[in-house]
Amino acid sequence: MNQRAVAPLLISGASLLFASMGVCVKLASAQYGAGEIVMYRGLVGLLLMGSLMRWRGDSLRTPIPAAHFWRSLSGVMALCLWFYSIGGLPLATAVTLNYMSSVWMALFLIGGAVMLGGRSIDGGLVMAVMAGFVGVALVLRPTIDQNQLWHGLCGLMSGMLSAMAYLQVTALGRAGEPETRVVFYFSLGGVVAGLLITAVAGGPHAHTLRGVLLLLAIGVLATTAQWMMTRAYALGRTLNIAALQYLGIVFSFGYGVWLFDDPVTLMALAGMLLIVAAGVAATLLRGRNQDDSPNPTET
């Protein structure tokens, strides 16, 4: 099979695994805090990536440790906020807010153009950003009625921090850092941050067989999905893959209705569709701008 034909299958599978991980996080939230879940998710990822690196002979030594630190900091903060929002929101709502990262990246690009003053602002990007935040308002309206505004704001912040983390991952890739090392240090950051949050929150909760299995599933699903997504971006067209990853919202919506009896409202559905459309448009427009730029690296 052609490699470019495999890429859509990989990203579709990764989206399904990420949505399945969200189900496990929501179930585990009844027993563990968000910091604990992040800690155990990082521990499983650390063991899996450490074993893979040892088998491949990859080195842990990096010439840019500071870059890994800032990537891990933003990524782990985004993960903690996202897991917290999953515990208190309908699953599809929490996932949709996290997928706002593409819209946030477009907003960063607009802000950079304004600050530099040397480039015209793409009107299409401005419209995409505005549409994305209108979608957020529609998604959060039923959430506000359920007194879950704080969880909604945390979900929105997770999307912004995820956008920062994605930009830092891109910079690490341009610096020649292998994806195994990037994921390893991100997992290590998750363990450290999770330990600190758990200690401040009063210590870890007691385990049950169900809880251990959920924590193990979260780590395995997240690590496998991360590898599949990375592989899909390596094989396929970046813009097509970025658009297909929004299938995660569809899978999460189906899981939420099926497993958690999440309410289905026209306002929330319209907001989700608007965020997906804004995210896809922002991704396509950012790609076009980078192709037209004389120096895509600086962009």
Secondary structure as the mmCIF struct_conf table of DSSP 4:
data_model
#
loop_
_struct_conf.conf_type_id
_struct_conf.id
_struct_conf.beg_label_comp_id
_struct_conf.beg_label_asym_id
_struct_conf.beg_label_seq_id
_struct_conf.end_label_comp_id
_struct_conf.end_label_asym_id
_struct_conf.end_label_seq_id
HELX_RH_AL_P HELX_RH_AL_P1 GLN A 3 ALA A 28
TURN_TY1_P TURN_TY1_P1 SER A 29 GLN A 31
BEND BEND1 TYR A 32 TYR A 32
HELX_RH_AL_P HELX_RH_AL_P2 ALA A 34 ARG A 56
TURN_TY1_P TURN_TY1_P2 GLY A 57 GLY A 57
BEND BEND2 PRO A 63 PRO A 63
HELX_RH_AL_P HELX_RH_AL_P3 PRO A 65 GLY A 88
BEND BEND3 LEU A 89 LEU A 89
HELX_RH_AL_P HELX_RH_AL_P4 LEU A 91 ASN A 98
TURN_TY1_P TURN_TY1_P3 TYR A 99 MET A 100
HELX_RH_AL_P HELX_RH_AL_P5 SER A 101 LEU A 116
BEND BEND4 GLY A 118 ARG A 119
HELX_LH_PP_P HELX_LH_PP_P1 SER A 120 ASP A 122
HELX_RH_AL_P HELX_RH_AL_P6 GLY A 123 ASP A 145
TURN_TY1_P TURN_TY1_P4 GLN A 146 ASN A 147
HELX_RH_AL_P HELX_RH_AL_P7 LEU A 149 ARG A 174
TURN_TY1_P TURN_TY1_P5 ALA A 175 GLY A 176
HELX_RH_AL_P HELX_RH_AL_P8 GLU A 179 VAL A 200
TURN_TY1_P TURN_TY1_P6 ALA A 201 GLY A 202
BEND BEND5 GLY A 203 GLY A 203
HELX_LH_PP_P HELX_LH_PP_P2 PRO A 204 HIS A 207
HELX_RH_AL_P HELX_RH_AL_P9 LEU A 209 LEU A 235
BEND BEND6 GLY A 236 GLY A 236
HELX_RH_AL_P HELX_RH_AL_P10 THR A 238 LEU A 244
TURN_TY1_P TURN_TY1_P7 GLN A 245 TYR A 246
HELX_RH_AL_P HELX_RH_AL_P11 LEU A 247 PHE A 260
HELX_RH_AL_P HELX_RH_AL_P12 LEU A 266 ASP A 292
BEND BEND7 SER A 293 PRO A 294
TURN_TY1_P TURN_TY1_P8 PRO A 296 GLU A 298
#
